[in-house]
Amino acid sequence: MAEDLSREVRKLEARVEGFAKAEEDFVKGLRRCVEQFKAVVAVLQREDAGVGAEQGKEVMARRFDAISALHEALQRAGTAEHEKSHLLESYGAVVLALEKHAT
């Protein structure tokens, strides 16, 4: 029975690492998204100030980049949630194995 508990603890440890990596990737994606939105704001501010030509094309390009970054960040959020579900399963399995060992 101790072997069952040991196996479940090792699985939990691996899933914690997987979840942490997925969360880190998600945060990186969010930061990239924020930077892209800042780029849109910078172009719009230049446009408001009347600086530069062909701002419309640049705004469109920056908007597309920002939307793409948001899409990627949301995909990473989905991956993190998937990893989280495995993590929760492992917590339950460890508690169950621990209880079996106690009885």
C-alpha positions as CSV (number, residue, x, y, z in Angstrom):
1,M,0.0,0.0,0.0
2,A,2.9,2.4,0.6
3,E,3.9,1.8,-3.0
4,D,0.4,3.0,-4.2
5,L,0.9,6.2,-2.1
6,S,4.4,6.7,-3.3
7,R,3.3,6.4,-7.0
8,E,0.4,8.8,-6.5
9,V,2.8,11.3,-4.8
10,R,5.2,11.1,-7.7
11,K,2.3,11.6,-10.2
12,L,1.2,14.6,-8.1
13,E,4.7,16.1,-8.2
14,A,4.9,15.7,-12.0
15,R,1.5,17.3,-12.4
16,V,2.4,20.2,-10.1
17,E,5.4,20.9,-12.4
18,G,3.2,20.6,-15.5
19,F,0.6,23.0,-14.1
20,A,3.3,25.5,-13.0
21,K,4.8,25.5,-16.5
22,A,1.4,25.9,-18.2
23,E,0.6,28.8,-15.8
24,E,4.0,30.4,-16.6
25,D,3.3,30.1,-20.3
26,F,-0.1,31.7,-19.8
27,V,1.4,34.7,-17.9
28,K,4.0,35.2,-20.6
29,G,1.2,35.2,-23.2
30,L,-0.7,37.8,-21.2
31,R,2.4,40.0,-21.0
32,R,2.9,39.7,-24.7
33,C,-0.8,40.7,-25.2
34,V,-0.4,43.8,-22.9
35,E,2.7,44.9,-24.9
36,Q,0.8,44.5,-28.2
37,F,-2.1,46.6,-26.8
38,K,0.4,49.3,-25.7
39,A,1.7,49.3,-29.2
40,V,-1.8,50.0,-30.5
41,V,-2.2,52.8,-28.0
42,A,1.1,54.4,-29.0
43,V,0.1,54.4,-32.7
44,L,-3.3,55.9,-31.8
45,Q,-1.7,58.6,-29.7
46,R,0.6,59.5,-32.6
47,E,-2.4,59.7,-34.8
48,D,-4.2,61.9,-32.3
49,A,-1.2,64.2,-32.3
50,G,-1.2,64.4,-36.1
51,V,2.2,62.8,-36.4
52,G,3.0,60.3,-39.2
53,A,1.4,59.3,-42.4
54,E,-0.5,56.1,-43.2
55,Q,-1.4,55.6,-39.5
56,G,-4.5,53.6,-40.5
57,K,-2.4,50.7,-41.9
58,E,-0.2,50.6,-38.9
59,V,-3.2,50.7,-36.5
60,M,-4.7,47.8,-38.4
61,A,-1.5,45.8,-38.2
62,R,-1.0,46.5,-34.5
63,R,-4.6,45.6,-33.8
64,F,-4.2,42.3,-35.6
65,D,-1.0,41.6,-33.6
66,A,-2.8,42.4,-30.3
67,I,-5.8,40.2,-31.2
68,S,-3.5,37.4,-32.2
69,A,-1.6,37.7,-28.9
70,L,-4.9,37.6,-27.0
71,H,-6.0,34.5,-28.8
72,E,-2.7,32.8,-28.0
73,A,-3.0,33.8,-24.3
74,L,-6.5,32.4,-24.1
75,Q,-5.3,29.2,-25.7
76,R,-2.6,29.0,-23.0
77,A,-5.2,29.6,-20.4
78,G,-7.1,26.6,-21.7
79,T,-4.0,24.5,-21.4
80,A,-3.3,25.7,-17.9
81,E,-6.9,24.8,-16.9
82,H,-6.5,21.4,-18.4
83,E,-3.3,20.8,-16.4
84,K,-5.1,22.1,-13.3
85,S,-7.8,19.4,-13.8
86,H,-5.1,16.7,-13.8
87,L,-3.6,18.3,-10.7
88,L,-6.9,18.1,-8.8
89,E,-7.4,14.5,-9.8
90,S,-3.9,13.8,-8.4
91,Y,-4.7,15.5,-5.1
92,G,-7.8,13.3,-4.8
93,A,-5.8,10.2,-5.6
94,V,-3.1,11.0,-3.0
95,V,-5.8,11.5,-0.3
96,L,-7.5,8.2,-1.3
97,A,-4.2,6.3,-1.2
98,L,-3.3,7.9,2.1
99,E,-6.6,6.9,3.5
100,K,-6.3,3.3,2.2
101,H,-2.8,3.1,3.8
102,A,-4.3,4.3,7.2
103,T,-6.9,1.6,7.3
